[in-house]
Each structure stands twice: as C-alpha cells, then as structure tokens.
Amino acid sequence: ALDQVQLFGLAGSKIEELLVSRGAVSSCASTGITLEQQLRNFRSTVGKQLLPPLLTSFTASAMPMELLEALELMLQTLDVEVLLPCLESPAALRGLSGLLQHFVGGADGVKTALVGCRICRALTLRNEASLVKFVQGHGVLRWARWLASRRPTGPAPSPPRGSSGLSSLLAGHQQQQYQQQLQQRAATEELAIEAGKLVQELAAASGGEDWKPSSDLTETLSIVARSADLPLPFDDATTEALQRLRSYLEGEIGMTLGGGELCTAYGLEKLDLAGQLLRFLRHSPAEAVGTCPKMDGDRWTFFKEMISSGAPGGLKRLVRALHAIIETGETFPVWHHKRERGFWGLTEA
C-alpha cells in the first residue's frame, strides 16, 4: 500500500515523460485517453481505497510517521472532486478531526508538527470553503501563529574547540551535542517557516474572517448558562440543552465537513464550556454575598444523569473534552506530555 501511495504522490507529467522515453505511447489508440489522464484515474482509485482506512486505522497519537507522510501526499495531490466524497464518511471525518486536534493540542515532536502544518496547508490550498472552515474550526490559525513566533533567534551554536589526549572523549561528546543543537535549530526554523506560510494562506483563504462555532452549539450552551440562575426542577429547555450537549460530546451531531455544526475543543473553548458548567453546578442562592459558592449536590446529580444517559462513558467524554480545551489553548514550550505527569496524571489518578 505504501508503494502505491509513493507512486500516487509523483507528479503525473514526470511519470508520463518517463514512460514515453521508455517507448510508451502518449495516449491509448483505442480510447484516446492520455497517460496523464490514466495516472489521474490511478490516483483517484488509490485515493478512494486508501484515504478512509488511513484516517480510521490508527488513533491520532499512534499513527506512524510513514502514514502521516502518505496522508500528506494524498491530500496534496488528490483532485478535490475525489477528496470531498472520501471525507463524507463520519468515521473518516472524525479521524481527520482527531489528527488536527492532535497537531494543535501538542504534537509529540517537531517532525510531527511539521507534517501537521503541511497537512493543514494541503487542505487550505484547495480553496474549498468547507475545508477551510474545517481547518479553522480546530484553532489551526492560532496554533500556526504561535509556531511561527518560535523561530530561533540569536547566534547559531558555536563549534567546540579541538582537543587531544584525555580530553578527546569529552571533545567527542561536545561535538555530538553541537551537531544535535544544529539539527534541532534547523528543524525548528523549518517548522517556523512552514507555520508562517500556513498563517498567510489560511488568513487569505478565509478572507480574514474568524471562525465562529455553530449557532446550535452556541444556543445550547447559552441555555445552560441561563439555567445557572434558575432553581430546580429545570424546565424542558434545560433538559434538552444538556441532552444536545451530550450528543455533541459523543459525536452524534456536530461532525460535518462544512463546519456548520462542527464541535471541536477550539469551539468549546470559545464558548467557555468550562466556565458555563462551573457556574451551572455552583448555583447556590443561599450563600452569603462575597463567598465562593460550593458545588450544588442536586445540580450535580441532575447533570450527571443527563450527560451519562443514553450511552455509558458520558463523564469520561466530558473530561476528555476539557483536557482537549486545555491542550488547544496552552502555549508551553514543550512537545508532549508524559501520561504520568501534568493534568492528565492529576485527573486520571
């Protein structure tokens, strides 16, 4: 499959020139189809067969680099008429959304972040409004701006001085460190340049307009926010809003290519999901003015029932969504988090 993807990624004109130079004819006499058209048909066939499995076979954090690079090639070279139907599948679209969230939320290395930038550029440069909104909806523009700002400044690392005798071992170690510093600096600079291009292209493709969450998701959280001032029992509007929020978290709704109902960590952050839920759960009118209200037990019980009803694991999905919001908005100069450290360790203990 990887051999097919590599052939898939080659420019059609170069393959055609190679085939013609080896004695192939430029078109089929019986059908009149040129070699370039045959190669386009080949790419379309391979793309339809491989793109959905590539997006669904691995979780975003576990996808091998070889497959990420293969995905980059496919997104760069597939005709948009072929690409869009491949992404109509909810499973494939959910896989692509998970990849973008992985990139924005903190890739596990400079190389992964670089491929992530190129994948986002490949989607953006199609000048397809639905793809541009999909990329915007994951907070890619803010992420790319931050990466572009991390371009190395100051003088390059200085080479170690030559030495001999007993200090030669230390000199060898210093030379190795010097080479590593040069490679890291070059990789970080390449990433910053690629991110800068992504910023310019995404801003141009979107017309400078900021992405906004869907009106339905906005209204859903607005109802939850208004319910913070209402006593129990809640009306039907509050119950339905919490049920819709659960459906968004489960992925039953809010996963469309056009972004009209897109629900992402970036969108939930913009709508202040964490703050709205905290105010909803802390409602306690009996508390004295100026004191910090405590969690209302009855509200928590009601909220837990609504989020967990329908399918098990509702609270876990909510915690994952809150984790993703933190990852999306953080700007710590690190590339990955060890599972036993940080907020993951605290909340999963």
KEVO-335465 format. One line per 4 residues: number of its first residue (from 0); for each residue x negated, y, z of N, C-alpha, C, O. Coordinates in steps of 0.1 Angstrom, whole numbers, plus 2048, in hexadecimal, padded with zeros to 3 digits. Layout:
<sites>
NUM) X,Y,Z,X,Y,Z,X,Y,Z,X,Y,Z  ...;
</sites>
This chain:
<sites>
0) 7F8,7F4,800,800,800,800,7F7,80D,800,7FB,816,7F9  7EC,80D,808,7E4,818,808,7DD,81A,7FB,7DB,826,7F7  7DA,810,7F3,7D4,811,7E6,7DE,818,7DD,7DA,820,7D4  7EB,814,7DE,7F5,81B,7D6,7F6,82A,7D9,7F8,832,7D0;
4) 7F5,82D,7E6,7F6,83B,7EA,7EB,843,7E5,7EC,84E,7E1  7DF,83D,7E5,7D3,844,7E0,7D4,847,7D1,7D1,852,7CD  7D9,83D,7CA,7DB,83F,7BB,7E6,849,7BA,7E6,852,7B0  7F1,848,7C2,7FC,852,7C2,7F7,860,7C3,7FD,869,7BD;
8) 7ED,862,7CC,7E8,870,7CE,7DF,876,7C4,7DC,882,7C4  7DB,86E,7BA,7D2,874,7B0,7DA,87C,7A6,7E6,87A,7A3  7D4,886,7A1,7DA,88F,797,7DD,887,78A,7D5,880,785  7EA,889,785,7EE,882,77A,7E5,885,76D,7E3,87C,766;
12) 7E1,891,76B,7DA,895,760,7CC,88E,75F,7C8,88A,755  7C6,88D,76B,7B9,886,76C,7BA,877,769,7B1,872,762  7C4,871,76E,7C6,863,76B,7C9,861,75C,7C4,857,756  7D1,86A,756,7D4,869,748,7C7,86A,740,7C6,863,736;
16) 7BF,874,743,7B2,876,73C,7AA,869,73D,7A4,865,733  7A9,863,749,7A1,857,74B,7A7,84B,742,79F,844,73C  7B4,84A,742,7BA,83F,73B,7B8,841,72C,7B5,837,724  7B9,84D,727,7B8,850,719,7A9,84D,714,7A7,848,70A;
20) 7A0,852,71D,792,850,71A,78E,841,719,784,83D,713  796,838,720,793,82A,720,79C,823,715,79C,816,715  7A2,82A,70C,7A9,824,701,7B8,824,702,7BF,81F,6F9  7BE,829,70D,7CC,829,70E,7D2,834,705,7CB,83E,703;
24) 7DE,832,701,7E5,83C,6F9,7EC,846,702,7EF,842,70D  7ED,852,6FD,7F3,85D,706,802,85B,708,808,861,710  809,853,700,817,851,701,81A,843,6FC,813,83D,6F4  826,83E,701,82A,831,6FD,832,833,6EF,83B,83B,6EF;
28) 82E,82B,6E5,834,82D,6D8,843,82A,6D8,84A,830,6D1  847,820,6E0,855,81C,6E0,85E,826,6E7,86A,828,6E3  859,82B,6F2,862,834,6FA,85E,843,6F9,866,84B,6FD  852,846,6F5,84E,854,6F4,84A,85A,702,849,866,703;
32) 849,851,70C,846,856,71A,837,858,71B,82F,84F,719  833,864,71F,825,866,721,81F,85F,72D,826,85B,736  812,85E,72D,80B,858,739,80E,861,745,810,85B,750  80E,86E,744,811,876,74F,81F,874,755,821,873,761;
36) 829,872,74C,836,86F,751,837,861,757,83E,85F,761  82F,857,752,82F,84A,758,829,84B,766,82D,844,76F  81E,853,768,818,855,775,822,85C,77E,822,858,78A  829,865,77A,833,86C,782,83E,862,787,842,862,792;
40) 842,859,77D,84C,84F,781,846,845,78B,84C,841,794  839,842,789,832,839,793,832,840,7A1,835,839,7AB  82E,84D,7A1,82E,854,7AE,83C,854,7B5,83D,852,7C1  846,856,7AD,853,856,7B2,857,849,7B8,85D,848,7C3;
44) 854,83E,7B1,857,831,7B5,850,82E,7C2,856,829,7CC  843,830,7C3,83B,82E,7CF,840,836,7DA,841,832,7E6  843,843,7D7,848,84C,7E2,854,847,7E8,856,848,7F4  85E,843,7E0,86B,83F,7E5,869,832,7EE,870,830,7F8;
48) 85F,82A,7EA,85D,81D,7F1,855,81F,7FE,858,818,808  84C,829,7FE,842,82A,809,845,835,813,842,834,81F  84B,840,80E,84D,84C,817,856,849,823,852,84B,82E  862,843,822,86A,840,82E,863,837,837,863,839,843;
52) 85D,82C,833,856,823,83C,84A,82A,843,848,827,84F  843,833,83C,838,83A,843,83D,842,84E,836,844,858  849,848,84D,84E,851,857,855,84A,863,857,850,86D  858,83D,861,85F,836,86B,858,82A,871,85C,825,87B;
56) 84D,826,86B,846,81A,870,83E,81D,87D,83C,813,885  83A,829,880,832,82C,88B,838,838,893,83E,841,88C  836,839,8A0,839,845,8A7,82E,84F,8A3,824,84C,89E  832,85C,8A5,829,867,8A0,81B,866,8A6,811,868,8A0;
60) 81B,863,8B3,80E,863,8BA,805,857,8B7,7F9,857,8B9  80C,84C,8B1,804,840,8AF,802,83E,8A0,7FC,834,89C  805,848,897,803,846,889,7F4,847,886,7EE,851,889  7EE,83D,87F,7E0,83D,87C,7DD,849,872,7E5,84E,86B;
64) 7D0,84E,873,7CC,859,86B,7CE,856,85C,7D1,85E,854  7CB,849,858,7CC,845,84A,7DB,848,845,7DC,84C,839  7E4,844,84D,7F2,846,849,7F6,855,849,7FE,859,840  7F1,85D,852,7F3,86B,852,7EE,871,845,7F4,87A,83F;
68) 7E2,86D,841,7DC,872,835,7E4,86E,828,7E6,875,81F  7E9,861,829,7F1,85C,81E,7FE,864,81D,803,868,812  804,867,829,810,86F,829,80E,87D,824,816,883,81C  802,883,827,7FF,890,822,7FE,890,812,804,899,80C;
72) 7F8,885,80C,7F7,884,7FE,805,883,7F8,808,88A,7ED  80E,87C,7FE,81B,87A,7F8,823,886,7F9,82A,88A,7EF  822,88E,804,82A,89A,805,825,8A5,7FB,82C,8AE,7F7  818,8A4,7F8,812,8AE,7EF,815,8AB,7E0,817,8B5,7D9;
76) 817,89F,7DD,818,89B,7CE,826,896,7CA,829,896,7BE  82E,892,7D3,83C,88D,7CF,844,899,7CA,844,8A4,7CF  84B,896,7BF,854,8A0,7BA,85F,8A3,7C5,863,89A,7CB  863,8B0,7C6,86D,8B3,7D0,87A,8AC,7CE,881,8AA,7D7;
80) 87D,8A9,7C1,889,8A1,7BE,889,893,7C4,893,88D,7C6  87D,88E,7C6,87B,881,7CC,87A,882,7DB,87F,879,7E2  873,88D,7DF,870,88E,7EE,87D,890,7F6,87F,88A,800  886,899,7F1,892,89C,7F9,89B,890,7FB,89F,88E,807;
84) 89E,888,7F1,8A6,87C,7F4,89F,872,7FE,8A6,86C,806  892,872,7FE,88B,869,807,88C,86E,816,88C,866,81F  88F,87B,818,890,880,825,89F,881,829,8A2,887,834  8A8,87C,821,8B6,87D,825,8B9,872,830,8C3,874,837;
88) 8B1,868,831,8B3,85E,83B,8B1,864,849,8A6,86A,84B  8BA,862,852,8B8,868,860,8AB,862,866,8A5,869,86E  8A8,855,864,89D,84F,86A,890,856,864,887,859,86C  88F,857,857,883,85E,851,882,86C,856,877,871,859;
92) 88D,873,856,88C,881,85B,888,882,869,881,88B,86D  88D,879,871,889,879,87F,87B,876,881,874,87B,88A  875,86D,878,867,86A,879,85F,876,875,854,879,87C  863,87E,86B,85C,88A,867,85D,894,872,853,89C,874;
96) 868,896,878,86A,89F,883,861,89C,88F,85B,8A4,895  860,88F,892,857,88A,89C,848,88E,899,841,891,8A2  844,88D,88D,837,890,889,834,89F,88B,82A,8A3,891  83D,8A7,886,83B,8B6,888,83B,8BA,897,833,8C2,89B;
100) 843,8B3,89F,843,8B6,8AD,836,8B1,8B3,831,8B8,8BC  830,8A6,8AE,823,8A1,8B3,818,8AB,8B0,810,8AE,8B8  818,8B1,8A4,80E,8BA,8A0,80F,8C7,8A8,806,8CC,8AE  81B,8CC,8A9,81E,8D9,8B0,81C,8D7,8BF,817,8E0,8C6;
104) 820,8CC,8C5,81F,8CA,8D3,811,8C6,8D8,80F,8C5,8E4  807,8C4,8D0,7FA,8C1,8D4,7F4,8B5,8CE,7F6,8AA,8D4  7EF,8B6,8C2,7E9,8AB,8BB,7DD,8A5,8C3,7D7,8AC,8CC  7D9,899,8C1,7CF,892,8C8,7C1,894,8C3,7B8,88D,8C6;
108) 7BF,89E,8BA,7B2,8A1,8B5,7B2,8AC,8AA,7BD,8AF,8A5  7A7,8B2,8A7,7A6,8BC,89D,7AA,8B6,88F,7B1,8BD,888  7A6,8AA,88C,7A9,8A4,87F,7B8,8A2,87E,7BE,8A5,873  7BF,89E,888,7CE,89C,888,7D5,8A9,886,7DE,8AB,87E;
112) 7D0,8B4,88D,7D6,8C1,88B,7D4,8C6,87D,7DC,8CD,878  7C8,8C3,877,7C5,8C8,86A,7CE,8C1,860,7D4,8C8,857  7D0,8B4,861,7DA,8AD,858,7E8,8B2,85B,7F0,8B3,851  7EB,8B5,867,7F8,8BB,86A,7FB,8C8,863,806,8CA,85E;
116) 7F1,8D1,863,7F2,8DD,85B,7F4,8DB,84C,7FC,8E1,846  7ED,8D1,847,7EE,8CE,839,7FC,8C8,835,801,8CB,82B  801,8C0,83E,80E,8BA,83C,819,8C5,83C,822,8C6,834  817,8CF,846,821,8DA,846,81F,8E3,83A,829,8E8,835;
120) 813,8E5,835,811,8ED,829,818,8E6,81D,81E,8ED,815  816,8D9,81C,81C,8D1,811,82B,8D3,811,831,8D4,806  831,8D3,81C,840,8D5,81D,844,8E3,81A,84E,8E6,813  83C,8ED,81F,83F,8FB,81D,83D,8FF,80E,846,907,809;
124) 833,8FA,808,830,8FF,7FA,83A,8FA,7F0,839,8FD,7E4  843,8F1,7F4,84D,8ED,7EA,857,8F8,7E7,85F,8F7,7DE  857,903,7EF,861,90E,7ED,86F,909,7EE,878,90E,7E7  871,8FE,7F5,87F,8F9,7F7,884,8FE,805,87E,8FB,80F;
128) 88F,905,805,894,90C,811,896,902,81C,893,905,828  89B,8F6,819,89E,8ED,824,891,8E8,82A,891,8E6,837  887,8E6,823,87A,8E1,828,873,8EC,830,86E,8E9,83B  874,8F8,82C,86E,904,833,875,905,840,86F,907,84B;
132) 882,905,841,88A,906,84D,887,8FA,857,886,8FC,863  885,8EE,851,881,8E3,859,874,8E5,860,872,8E2,86C  86A,8EA,859,85D,8ED,85E,85E,8F8,869,858,8F7,873  865,902,865,867,90E,86F,86D,909,87C,869,90E,887;
136) 877,900,87B,87E,8FC,886,876,8F5,891,87B,8F3,89C  86A,8F1,88E,862,8EA,897,857,8F3,89E,84E,8EE,8A5  858,900,89B,84E,909,8A1,841,909,89A,837,90C,8A0  840,905,88E,833,903,887,82C,911,885,820,911,886;
140) 834,91B,882,82E,928,880,826,92D,88C,81B,932,88B  82C,92C,898,825,930,8A4,819,928,8A7,80E,92D,8AB  81A,91B,8A4,80F,911,8A6,804,915,89D,7F8,915,8A1  807,917,890,7FC,91A,886,7F5,928,88A,7E9,929,888;
144) 7FD,931,88E,7F7,93E,892,7ED,93C,89E,7E2,942,89E  7F1,934,8A7,7E8,931,8B2,7DB,92A,8AE,7D0,92D,8B2  7DC,920,8A5,7D1,919,89F,7C8,923,898,7BB,922,899  7CE,92B,890,7C6,935,888,7BE,93E,891,7B3,943,88D;
148) 7C3,941,89D,7BC,94A,8A6,7B1,944,8AD,7A9,94A,8B4  7B0,936,8AC,7A5,92F,8B3,799,92D,8AA,790,925,8AD  798,935,8A0,78C,934,897,77F,938,89F,77F,942,8A6  775,930,89E,768,932,8A6,763,940,8A3,762,945,898;
152) 75E,947,8AE,758,954,8AD,74A,953,8B3,747,949,8BB  742,95D,8B1,735,95D,8B7,72B,955,8AE,72E,94F,8A4  71E,955,8B2,714,94E,8AB,715,93F,8AB,71B,939,8B4  710,938,8A1,710,92A,8A0,707,924,8AA,6FD,92B,8AE;
156) 708,917,8AE,6FF,911,8B7,6F1,911,8B2,6EE,910,8A6  6E7,914,8BB,6D9,914,8B7,6D3,906,8B7,6D6,8FF,8C0  6CB,903,8AD,6C5,8F5,8AD,6BB,8F4,8B8,6B4,8FE,8BC  6B9,8E8,8BE,6B0,8E6,8C9,6A1,8E8,8C4,69E,8E5,8B8;
160) 699,8EB,8CD,68B,8ED,8C9,684,8DF,8C9,688,8D5,8D0  67A,8DE,8C0,673,8D1,8BF,66B,8CE,8CB,666,8D7,8D2  669,8C1,8CE,661,8BD,8DA,65B,8B0,8D7,65E,8A9,8CE  652,8AC,8E0,64B,89F,8DE,648,899,8EC,64B,89F,8F6;
164) 643,88D,8EC,640,887,8F9,64C,882,900,656,87D,8F9  64C,883,90D,657,87D,915,664,885,913,66F,880,915  663,891,90E,66F,899,90C,676,896,8FF,680,89C,8FC  670,88D,8F7,676,88A,8EA,684,884,8EB,68D,886,8E3;
168) 686,87C,8F6,693,876,8F8,69E,881,8FB,6A9,880,8F5  69A,88B,903,6A3,896,905,6A5,89E,8F9,6B0,8A2,8F6  69B,89F,8F1,69C,8A7,8E4,6A6,89F,8DB,6AE,8A6,8D4  6A5,892,8DA,6AF,88B,8D2,6BD,88D,8D7,6C6,88E,8CF;
172) 6BF,88D,8E4,6CC,88F,8E9,6D1,89D,8E6,6DD,89F,8E3  6C8,8A7,8E7,6CC,8B5,8E4,6CF,8B6,8D5,6D9,8BE,8D1  6C8,8AF,8CC,6CB,8B0,8BE,6D9,8AA,8BB,6E0,8AF,8B3  6DC,89F,8C2,6E9,899,8C0,6F4,8A2,8C5,6FF,8A4,8BE;
176) 6F2,8A9,8D0,6FC,8B3,8D5,6FE,8BE,8CB,709,8C3,8C9  6F2,8C3,8C5,6F3,8CE,8BC,6FB,8CA,8AF,703,8D2,8AB  6F9,8BE,8AA,701,8B9,89F,710,8B8,8A2,718,8BC,89A  713,8B3,8AE,721,8B3,8B2,727,8C0,8B3,732,8C2,8AF;
180) 720,8CA,8B8,725,8D8,8B9,727,8DE,8AB,731,8E5,8A9  71E,8DB,8A2,720,8E0,895,72C,8DA,88E,734,8E1,887  72E,8CD,890,73A,8C6,88A,747,8CB,890,750,8CE,889  747,8CD,89D,753,8D2,8A4,756,8E0,89F,762,8E3,89D;
184) 74C,8E9,89E,74E,8F6,89A,753,8F7,88B,75D,8FE,888  74E,8EE,882,752,8EE,875,760,8E9,874,768,8EE,86C  764,8DF,87C,772,8D9,87B,77C,8E3,881,787,8E5,87B  778,8EA,88B,781,8F4,891,783,900,887,78E,905,886;
188) 778,904,881,77A,90F,877,782,90B,86B,78A,913,866  780,8FE,866,789,8F9,85B,797,8F9,85F,7A0,8FD,857  79A,8F5,86B,7A8,8F4,870,7AE,902,871,7B9,904,86D  7A6,90C,876,7AB,91A,877,7AE,920,869,7B8,927,868;
192) 7A6,91D,85F,7A8,921,852,7B5,91B,84C,7BD,922,846  7B6,90E,84E,7C2,907,849,7CF,90D,850,7D9,90E,849  7CE,90F,85D,7D9,915,864,7DD,923,85F,7E8,926,85E  7D3,92B,85C,7D5,938,857,7DD,938,84A,7E5,940,847;
196) 7D9,92E,841,7E0,92D,834,7EF,929,837,7F8,92D,830  7F1,920,841,7FE,91B,844,807,927,849,812,928,845  801,930,851,808,93C,856,80D,944,84B,818,948,84A  804,947,841,807,950,836,812,94A,82D,81B,950,829;
200) 810,93D,82A,81A,936,821,827,934,828,832,936,821  828,931,834,835,92F,83B,83C,93D,83D,848,93E,83B  834,947,840,83A,955,841,840,959,834,84B,95F,833  838,956,829,83D,95A,81C,849,952,817,853,958,812;
204) 849,945,81A,854,93C,816,861,940,81D,86C,93E,818  860,944,82A,86C,947,832,870,956,830,87B,959,836  869,95D,828,86C,96B,827,86B,974,833,871,97E,835  862,96F,83C,860,976,849,86B,975,853,86A,97B,85E;
208) 875,96D,850,880,96B,85A,87D,960,864,878,955,860  880,963,870,87E,959,87B,889,94E,87B,894,952,878  885,942,87E,88F,937,87E,898,939,88B,893,93C,896  8A4,936,889,8AE,936,895,8B5,929,896,8B8,922,88C;
212) 8B7,924,8A2,8BE,918,8A4,8CC,918,89F,8D1,923,89C  8D2,90D,89D,8DF,90D,897,8EA,913,8A0,8E8,914,8AC  8F4,918,89A,8FF,91F,8A1,906,915,8AB,90A,919,8B6  907,909,8A7,90E,8FF,8AF,906,8FC,8BC,90B,8FB,8C7;
216) 8F8,8FA,8BA,8F0,8F8,8C6,8EF,904,8CF,8EF,903,8DB  8EF,910,8C9,8EF,91C,8D0,8FC,91D,8D8,8FB,921,8E4  907,91B,8D2,914,91B,8D9,915,911,8E4,91A,914,8EF  90F,905,8E2,910,8FA,8EC,909,8FF,8F9,90E,8FD,903;
220) 8FD,904,8F7,8F5,909,903,8FB,915,909,8FA,918,915  902,91E,901,909,929,906,914,925,910,916,92C,91A  91B,91B,90C,926,916,914,921,911,921,927,913,92C  916,909,921,90F,904,92D,90B,910,936,90C,90F,942;
224) 905,91A,930,901,926,937,90D,92D,93E,90B,931,94A  918,92E,937,923,935,93D,929,92D,948,92F,932,952  928,920,947,92D,917,952,926,918,95F,92A,913,969  91A,91E,95F,912,920,96B,91A,929,975,917,928,981;
228) 923,931,970,92A,93A,979,938,934,97C,940,93B,983  93B,928,978,948,923,97A,948,918,985,93E,910,986  952,917,98D,952,90C,997,957,8FF,991,95D,8FF,986  955,8F4,998,95A,8E7,995,969,8E7,998,96D,8EE,9A1;
232) 971,8DF,991,96D,8D7,985,96C,8DF,978,972,8EA,977  964,8DA,96F,962,8E2,963,96D,8E0,959,974,8D6,959  96E,8E9,950,978,8E8,945,973,8DF,93A,968,8DA,93A  97C,8DD,930,979,8D4,925,96D,8D9,91D,965,8D1,918;
236) 96C,8E6,91C,962,8EC,914,954,8E9,919,94B,8E6,911  952,8E9,926,946,8E6,92C,942,8D7,92A,937,8D3,927  94C,8CE,92C,94A,8C0,92A,946,8BD,91C,93D,8B5,91A  94D,8C3,913,94A,8C0,904,93C,8C6,901,935,8C0,8F9;
240) 938,8D1,907,92B,8D7,904,920,8CE,909,916,8CC,902  921,8C8,915,917,8BF,91A,917,8B2,912,90C,8AD,910  922,8AE,90D,922,8A2,905,91B,8A5,8F7,914,89C,8F2  91D,8B1,8F2,916,8B4,8E6,907,8B6,8E8,8FF,8B2,8DF;
244) 903,8BB,8F3,8F5,8BC,8F7,8EF,8AE,8F8,8E4,8AC,8F3  8F6,8A5,8FD,8F1,897,8FE,8EF,891,8F0,8E6,88A,8ED  8F9,894,8E7,8F8,88F,8D9,8EC,895,8D2,8E5,88E,8CA  8E9,8A2,8D5,8DD,8A8,8CF,8D1,8A1,8D4,8C8,89E,8CC;
248) 8D0,89F,8E1,8C4,898,8E6,8C2,88A,8E1,8B7,885,8E0  8CD,883,8DF,8CD,876,8D9,8CA,875,8CB,8C6,86A,8C5  8CB,880,8C4,8C8,881,8B5,8D4,87D,8AD,8D3,87B,8A1  8E0,87C,8B3,8EC,878,8AC,8F0,884,8A3,8F6,882,898;
252) 8EE,890,8A7,8F0,89C,89F,8E4,8A4,89F,8DB,8A2,8A8  8E3,8AE,896,8D7,8B7,897,8CB,8B3,88F,8C0,8B8,892  8CC,8A9,886,8C1,8A4,87F,8C4,8A5,870,8C7,89B,86A  8C4,8B1,86B,8C7,8B3,85D,8BB,8BA,856,8B4,8C2,85D;
256) 8B8,8B8,849,8AD,8BD,843,8AE,8CC,842,8A4,8D3,843  8BA,8D2,83F,8BB,8E0,83D,8B9,8E8,84A,8B8,8F4,849  8B9,8E1,855,8B7,8E9,862,8C3,8EF,867,8C2,8F6,871  8CF,8ED,861,8DB,8F3,865,8DF,8EF,873,8E4,8F6,87B;
260) 8DC,8E2,876,8E0,8DD,883,8D3,8D7,88A,8D4,8CE,893  8C7,8DC,886,8BB,8D6,88B,8B9,8D9,89A,8BB,8E4,89F  8B6,8CE,8A2,8B3,8CF,8B0,8A5,8CB,8B3,8A2,8BF,8B1  89D,8D5,8B6,88F,8D2,8B9,88B,8D8,8C6,892,8E0,8CC;
264) 87F,8D4,8CB,87A,8DA,8D7,878,8E9,8D6,87B,8F0,8E0  874,8ED,8CA,872,8FC,8C8,880,903,8C9,881,90E,8CF  88A,8FD,8C3,897,903,8C4,89D,903,8D2,8A3,90D,8D6  89B,8F8,8DA,89F,8F8,8E7,898,902,8F0,89D,907,8FA;
268) 88B,904,8ED,883,90E,8F4,889,91C,8F1,88A,924,8FB  88C,91F,8E5,891,92C,8E1,89F,92F,8E8,8A2,93A,8EB  8A6,924,8EA,8B3,925,8F1,8B2,924,900,8BC,924,907  8A6,922,905,8A4,921,914,8AC,916,91A,8B3,918,924;
272) 8AA,90A,915,8B1,8FF,91A,8AE,8FD,929,8B7,8FB,931  8A1,8FD,92C,89D,8FA,93A,8A4,905,944,8A9,901,94E  8A3,911,940,8A9,91C,949,8B8,91B,94A,8BD,91D,955  8BE,918,93F,8CD,916,93F,8D1,90B,948,8DB,90C,950;
276) 8CB,8FF,947,8CE,8F4,94F,8CB,8F7,95E,8D3,8F2,967  8C0,8FE,961,8BD,901,96F,8C8,90A,975,8CC,907,980  8CC,914,96D,8D7,91C,973,8E4,915,974,8EB,917,97E  8E6,90C,96B,8F3,904,96C,8F3,8FB,978,8FD,8FA,97F;
280) 8E7,8F5,97B,8E7,8EB,986,8E5,8F2,994,8E8,8EB,99E  8E0,8FE,994,8DE,905,9A1,8EA,90E,9A5,8E8,915,9AF  8F5,90D,99E,900,916,9A2,904,913,9B0,908,907,9B4  904,91D,9B9,908,91B,9C7,90D,929,9CC,905,930,9D2;
284) 919,92D,9CA,91E,93A,9CE,91E,93C,9DD,91E,948,9E1  91D,932,9E5,91D,933,9F4,90F,938,9F9,90E,93D,A04  905,937,9F0,8F8,93B,9F5,8F7,94B,9F7,8FD,952,9F0  8EF,94F,A01,8EE,95D,A03,8E6,964,9F8,8DE,95E,9F1;
288) 8E9,970,9F6,8E3,978,9EB,8D4,979,9EE,8D0,97C,9F9  8CC,977,9E4,8BD,978,9E5,8B7,96B,9E9,8AA,96B,9E8  8BE,961,9EB,8B8,954,9EE,8B7,94B,9E2,8BF,94E,9D8  8AE,942,9E1,8AD,939,9D6,8B8,92E,9D7,8B7,926,9E0;
292) 8C1,92D,9CE,8CB,923,9CF,8C6,915,9CD,8BC,913,9C5  8CB,90B,9D4,8C6,8FE,9D3,8CF,8F6,9C8,8D9,8FB,9C3  8CA,8EA,9C5,8D1,8E2,9BB,8DF,8DE,9C1,8E0,8DA,9CC  8E9,8E0,9B8,8F7,8DD,9BC,8F9,8CE,9B9,8F8,8CA,9AE;
296) 8FB,8C6,9C4,8FD,8B8,9C2,908,8B3,9B9,907,8AA,9B1  913,8BA,9BB,91F,8B7,9B2,91C,8BA,9A4,920,8B2,99B  916,8C5,9A1,913,8C8,993,909,8BF,98D,90A,8BA,982  8FF,8BB,995,8F5,8B1,990,8FC,8A4,98D,8F9,89E,983;
300) 905,89F,995,90C,893,993,914,893,986,914,88A,97E  91B,89E,984,923,8A0,978,91A,8A1,96C,91D,89B,962  90F,8A8,96D,906,8AA,961,900,89C,95E,8FF,899,952  8FC,895,968,8F5,888,965,8FF,87E,95E,8FB,877,956;
304) 90C,87F,962,916,876,95C,918,87A,94D,919,871,945  918,887,94B,91A,88B,93D,90E,888,934,910,883,929  902,88A,939,8F6,887,931,8F3,878,92F,8EE,874,925  8F7,870,939,8F5,862,938,900,85A,932,8FE,84E,92F;
308) 90C,860,930,917,859,92B,915,856,91C,90E,85D,915  91B,84B,917,91A,848,909,90F,83E,906,911,834,8FF  903,841,90B,8F7,838,909,8ED,83A,914,8EC,845,919  8E7,82F,918,8DD,830,923,8D1,839,91F,8CE,83A,913;
312) 8CA,83E,929,8BE,845,926,8BF,854,923,8B6,85A,91E  8CB,859,926,8CD,868,924,8C4,871,92B,8BF,87B,926  8C2,86E,938,8B9,876,940,8AA,875,93B,8A3,87F,93C  8A6,869,937,899,868,931,897,870,925,88D,877,923;
316) 8A1,871,91C,8A0,879,910,8A0,888,914,899,890,90D  8A7,88C,91E,8A6,89A,923,898,89D,928,893,8A8,925  892,894,930,885,896,935,87B,897,929,872,8A0,929  87C,88F,91F,874,88F,913,875,89D,90C,86C,8A2,907;
320) 882,8A1,90B,884,8AE,905,87D,8BA,90C,878,8C3,906  87E,8B9,91A,877,8C4,922,868,8C3,920,862,8CD,920  863,8B6,920,855,8B5,91D,851,8BB,910,847,8C2,90F  859,8B8,906,856,8BD,8F8,856,8CD,8F8,84E,8D3,8F1;
324) 85F,8D3,900,860,8E1,900,853,8E7,906,84E,8F1,901  84E,8E1,911,842,8E5,917,836,8E4,90D,82E,8ED,90B  835,8D8,906,82B,8D6,8FD,82B,8E0,8F1,821,8E5,8ED  837,8E3,8EC,838,8EC,8E1,834,8FA,8E4,82E,900,8DC;
328) 836,8FE,8F0,833,90C,8F4,826,90E,8FA,822,91A,8FC  81F,904,8FE,812,905,905,807,909,8FB,808,906,8F0  7FD,911,900,7F2,915,8F8,7E5,912,8FF,7DC,91A,8FF  7E4,907,906,7D8,903,90D,7CE,8FE,903,7D1,8F8,8F9;
332) 7C1,902,904,7B7,8FE,8FB,7B3,8EF,8FC,7A7,8EC,8FE  7BC,8E6,8FB,7BA,8D8,8FC,7C1,8D1,8F0,7CA,8D7,8EA  7BC,8C5,8ED,7C2,8BE,8E1,7CB,8B3,8E5,7D4,8AF,8DD  7CA,8AE,8F1,7D3,8A3,8F5,7D4,8A2,904,7CB,8A7,90B;
336) 7DE,89C,909,7E0,89A,917,7DF,88B,91A,7E5,883,914  7D7,887,925,7D7,87A,929,7E4,877,931,7E9,880,938  7EA,86B,92F,7F7,869,934,7F7,869,944,801,86D,94A  7EC,866,94A,7EC,866,958,7E9,873,95E,7E8,875,96B;
340) 7E8,87E,956,7E5,88B,95B,7F0,895,956,7F8,892,94D  7F0,8A1,95C,7F9,8AB,958,807,8A9,95B,80A,8A0,964  810,8B0,955,81E,8AF,958,824,8A1,955,82E,89D,95B  81E,89A,94B,823,88D,948,821,884,954,82A,87C,958;
344) 816,884,95B,813,87C,966,81C,880,972,821,877,979  81F,88D,973,827,891,97E,836,88D,97D,83C,889,986  83B,88D,970,849,88A,96E,84C,87C,96C,857,877,96D  841,874,969,844,866,966,83F,85D,972,840,851,971;
348) 83A,864,97D,836,85C,988,841,854,98F,83F,84D,999;
</sites>
